[in-house]
Amino acid sequence: MQKRTRKMFAGTMALMMLFGTGTAAGVSAEETHEPVTLTIVHEHSEEAAANIPSSAAFRYCMDKYKEDHPWVTLEETIIANSDIQNKYTALIAADELPDLTYVKYTLLESTAGTGMLADLTDYVDPDNYYDGLASTTYEGKIYGMPNKFSIYNLLCYNTALWEEAGYNEIPETFEELLAAADAFDALGIDTISLGNTAKWFAVSYFTDALAYNYCGEEWVDKIIAGDSSVKWTDECFQKVMETQAEMAKLFNADFNMTDDITAATMYMQGKAASHVVGGWGISTLQGLSADYPEVWENTRVVLVPSAGGSEDYLINACGAAMGVSSRLEAEGNEEKLQAAIEFCQYISSADYAQYCAEHGTTTPVKTEYDWTDLGQPFVDMADVINNTPHTGLNFNDYINDTVKMAIQNETQAVLAGATTPEAACANIQAVQEQVFE
């Protein structure tokens, strides 16, 4: 009976937070609590918070949690974002997850699947999240609450340069976008600046959306799940790769050797009429605007146009979440377990969403964005988020890691003309069969 009462309390608190009616402070202050210590390993340092809005939001909500839970001590281990996955891979292998643990979709099989994570299904509502908690669901149960959300296939464009090339409006279809390359070649500039040294950028910006366009949601859901009834060699995905083979003419010649910051700078310098980015990239352009105010003033943002007559898909991912080690359940310490669950709720709450929205960054918790005061590119991005009819999952965050690397490598090779679409699809399928045999 005690456990059920605790769940009801936590569930009520979660709803209060998600719908902005308050935090747990007023409830918890009336109770007497035993001291609790929780271990946590995360990447949100004070230095990161100074530069990354999502890290600032994390620390903002963590500080609120500490204020509202004076009986809880957080033993923090903070590491660099670039090291977080390797760190957790080692912790998982050693069965040494901290009490409050990093949760990522591609790690669920080795964590939730082996009983390392506590089931949080009763404490969170998937309808409050952009991805419906696909990022933290394993075999029908929820094991984490997201605190990191990214959108990807955005196209920033310089209205002055497009008008100079004869376009009063940006193309509405992918096919029309491909055809625009000739006009910009005549002006001696690139149609789109792209930085793809990290390999995953092109997949997030183009491969994902094209897969939804040509193959449909059901196909994508099955391919992510490793369902053998669909294959990377299916005609629809070969069409994805064939389309990408046509795309190299849109980009700067060195796109596979250019990073995203350099590509953004090329756009702001007027060397490209457009720039493809994720949501974070708008802030990058804003940071360069003092040196190139006219380009910033002329910049508008739309979704990369859809292909094949499909409706638009905004590619997104809840890239990270917080969960709870199942060790706390085994210990039978209800006070400690509930303190851990409440931490996850704070880091994935309406307060978190509001902080992110106010600072020009995206959030996994559904919210209305109004970025009027941040400039027209932010207003445009908010319009894309609020009004795009469909969302799609980013392969880089939801596909098995080994298969993901094959997709990245083959996409890069196809774009560079180093392989054929057919060979690329066959190579990805071979890796898929090896992983899921």
N, C-alpha and C positions, 0 to 999 in steps of 0.2 A: 504493500500500500504506500509505503514511504516513497518508493521509486516512482510510482505513478504520479504522486503529488509533485515530486520534483520536476517531472517531465512537463506537467501542466504549467508549473511556474515558469520554467524556461521557455516553453512555447509561447506563453502570454507575453513574456518579456521580449521575445524575438519579434512578435507582431508589433508591439509598441514601438520598437526601434525601427523596424522596416517601414512603418507607415508614419514615422516622424512624431509620435505622441509622447516621446520621452525616452529616457534611458532607465537602467535598472536601479539608479541611485536611490530613488524614493522607496522602492520595495525593499532593497537589501539593508538599508540603514536601520530598519525596524527589527532586524534579526541579530542574534548573537552568533558569531562565527569563530570557529577554531582557526588558528593560523594555518595557511596553506602555502606551499612552495611549488611552483610549476616551472619546469625547464622548457626552453624554446630556442630553436636555432632558426635565424632568419637573416635576410640580407638588407634590412632597412636601417642602415646606419644614419647618424645625424648628417654626415657628409652627403649621403645619397638623398636624404630628405631635402637638402638645400638645392638640389638640381632636378629631382624627379618627383613630380606631383603625387604619384601613387605611393611612393615611399613616405612623403610628407603626410599623406592621408593616413597611412598605416600608423605612423608614430603619433599623430593627432588622436586617433581613436584608442591607441594603446595607452596614452597618457590619461584619457578619460576613463578608461577601464581601471587604471591604477588608482585614480582619484575616487572612483566609486567602490573600489574593492580594497580598502586599506589593509585587510587581513591577508591579502594575497601577495606573495613575493615572486616576482618573475626573475628566474635565473637565465639571463640572455647570453647566447653565443651568436655574435654577428659576423657574417662572412660576406665576401663580395658576391654580387649577383652572378658573375661569370663562373663562380665555384659552387653555387648552390646545388645544382643537380648532381654533380660528382660527389659532393659531401653527403647528400641524402642517399645516393646509391651505396656508398660505403656504410652508412648507418643502417640501411635496410639489410645489407648483407650480414652485418654483425648483430642484427636484431636488437638495435639500440636506439630506436626512435625516441626523441624527446617527448615530454608530455603533450606539448603543443607542437604539432608537426606539419611540415610542408606537404601539401597534397597536389599532385599533378596527374592528369589523366593517364599518361603513358606509364606511370608508376603504380597505378591502381592494382594491376594484376599481382604485382610483387608485394603489395602492402595489404589492401583490402582482401585480395585473393588468398592471402596466407594468414588472415586473422589478426593483422597488426593494428588495424584501425577500428575505432569505436563507430558503431552505426548511429548516424545523426539524423536519420530520416524523420523522426518525430519532432525535430527541433527547427525545421526550416521548410519554407514553401517554395518549390521550384518555379511557380508562376511569377515570383518577384524578381527573377533573374533573366537576363537576355538569352542565355543559352539553355534555359530550363534545367540547369544543373547537369547538363550532359557531361560537363568537365569533371564532375565529382561523383558520378553514379556508376556503380559496378554491380552487375547482376541484380538490378532493380532497387538497390539500396544506396543511400546517399552517405558519403564519407567525408565531406569537406564543405566549407563555405567560402566561395571565391572572394578574393580581394584584389585581383588584377585582371583587367579587361582591356583588350586591344581590338581596334578595327583596322582594316588593311587597305582595301582596294579603292583608295581615293586618288583622284586626278586633280592636281592644281594646275591652273592654266593662266597664262598672261593674255588678257583680253586684247591688249593692243597688238601683240604679235599675231594672234589668230585673225584679227581684223585685217592686218597687213597682208596676210596670206589669203584673204578673200572669204573668211568665215565670220559672219556676224554672230553665230552661235556655235558652241562646241558640238561636235557630232553626237547624235543620239544613239548610234549603234556601233558595235565593235568593228563591223565591216567598213563603216564610213570613217572610223578613226584610222584604220589601216591605210585607207585611200588618201588620207591627208598628208602622208609622208612626202609625196612628190612636191606639194606646194612649199613645204619647209626646206626641202632640198634646194629648191630654186632660190630661197632666201639665204641659204648657206648656214642654216642652223638645224639642230635636231628637233624632232617632233616632241620627244619625251626624254628627259634625263633620268637615267636609272643607275643605281648603285647596287651591284649584286655580288660583291666579293664574299659575303657571308652565305651565299647560295640560297638561303631560305626566302629572301626578299621576293624574287620572281615567282616562287610558288605561292606566297601569300597574296601577291598583287594580281596574278593572272591565272595560274594553274587551277587554283581552288574555284574561283568564280566560273571559269570556263567549264569545269567539271559539272557544276550545278546547271549551267546553261545547256550543255549538250547531253548530259547523262541523267539529270534530275536528282531530287532529294533522296528517293528510295535507293537508287544506285549508290550514292555517296554514303548513306548510312550503312549499307551492306559492305561496301569496300573498307570502311573504317573498322567494322566489326570483324573483318577477315572472313566474311561469308563467301564460300567457294562458288556460289551461284553467279557471282559477277567477277569479272577479271579486268586487269589493267590493259589487256589486249582486246577488250571489247571495242566494237567499232566506234562507240561514242567517245571513249577516251583517246582512241587514236586520232579522232577529230580534234580533240583538245591539243594534242601534240602537233598536229599538222598546222593548226592555227598559230601556235607559238613559233613554229618554224618560219612563218611569214612575218613575224613581229620584229626581227632584228633591224629592219630598215627604219623603225621608229626611233631607235635609241642611239645614244652616243656610242661610237665604235668600241670604246674600251669599257663597256658597261660591266663586264664580268671581272674587271680589275679596278673598279671604282667603288668606293664606299658610299654610304647614303649621305653623309655630310658633304662630301665632294660633289655628289650629284645635285644636292640642294643648292650648293653654291653656284654651280653651273647654271642652274635655272635662274637664280637671282641675278646673275651676271648677264642674262639675256642670250646665253648660248643655246638655250632650248626653249621652246614655246610652252612646254608643260613639264610637270614633274610628278612621278607617281610615288605615293607615300602611304604610311599608316597614320593613325590619328596623332601620334607623337610628332610627326613630321611638320604639322602646321606650326607647332611651337618652334621648331628648328628654323623655319622660314621667318617667323616673327623675330627670332633672335638675330637674323641677318638683315632685318628691314631697315635698321639705322643706316647701313651702308648703301642700301638699294631701295629707298623709300618709294620710288615711282613704280617699281615692279610689285612691291607689296600692295600698293594702292590699286594696281590693276589685276591682282590675283583673285580668282574665284575658284571654288572647289566643288567638284561633282563626283559621283561614283564613276569608276571606270565603266564605260558603256557595256551593256550586255551583248552577247552574241547569239546568233541563231534564232532571233525572234523571241528569246526568253524574257521573262520579267527580271527585274534587277534583284541581285543578291548582295547584301553587305556581308563581307567575310569578317568573322570575328572569332575571338577565343578568350575564354577565361583561363589565362595561362598559369595561374597559381591560386591556391586556396589554403586555408588552415583547417586542420583536422585534429583529432584527439587520439592518442595512443590507447589501444585496447587494454594496455597494462593497468590503466586507472580503473577500468571496470573490474578487472581481476582482483585488484587490491581491495575492492569493496568500500572504498572511501567516497561516500556520496558527496561530501563537501568539496573534495578535490575534483571529482568528476564534473560536478555542476560548475565549479569555477572555471574549468577548462572550456566547457561548452559555451559558457557566457563570454569568454574571451573571443571565441570564434564568431559569436553573434555580434560583438562590438566591431570586429574588424570587417564585417560584411553586413553593415547596417545602413539605415537611411542617413545617419550622420556621416558615415563614410562616403556615401553617394553624394550627399550635399557638398561635402568638402571638395571632392573631386570635380564636381560640376562647377563650383565656384572658382576653381583654379584651372579651368580650361582643359581638363583631361577626362577620359572616359571611365566608366564604372560598371562593374558586373551587375549591380542592383539597378533595376529599371528606374529611370528618372527622366523628367523632361529637362532638356538642355536649353538654356537661354544665355547665349554668349554675345549678346548685342554689344556689350561694352568692350569686348576683346578685339573687335575688328571684323570686317566682312568675311575673311576666310573661316573664322571660327563660327560665324553665323551660318555659313554654308554647310560646314561640317555638322552642326547641330541639326540642320534641316535634313541632311542625309540620314543621320541616326534616327531622327524622329519619324521620318516618312518613307524610308525604303521598305517595300512590301515584304521582303523576305530576308532572313539572315542565314548564312551558311557557315559551317565550321572550317577553321583553318587546319589544313592537313598537318602542318608543322607541330600542332599541339595535340592532335587527336589520333594520328596514325602511329602505329608501332615504330619505335625509334629506328630500327634497322631499315624498315621499308621507307620511312621518311627520308633517310639519307640517300636512298636509291632514287627517290623522286626528285630530290634537290639536285643530285649529280646529273641525272638524265635531263632534267629541265634546262639546266645550265648548258649542257652539251647540245641540246636541240637548238636553243637560242643562238649558240655560237656556230651552228652549222657543222658541228663535229660528229654528229650521228644523225640517223634518220628517225622520224617519228615511230616507225614500225619497230626498229631495233630498240629504241628507248622503252617503248611499252613492253616489249618482250623481256628486257632486262629487269624492269620493275616487277613484272609478274613472276619471274624466276625467283627473285628475292622473297616475294610474298609467299610463294609456295614453300620455300625453304623454312620461313619463319612459322607458318601455320600448318606444317605437315603433321 
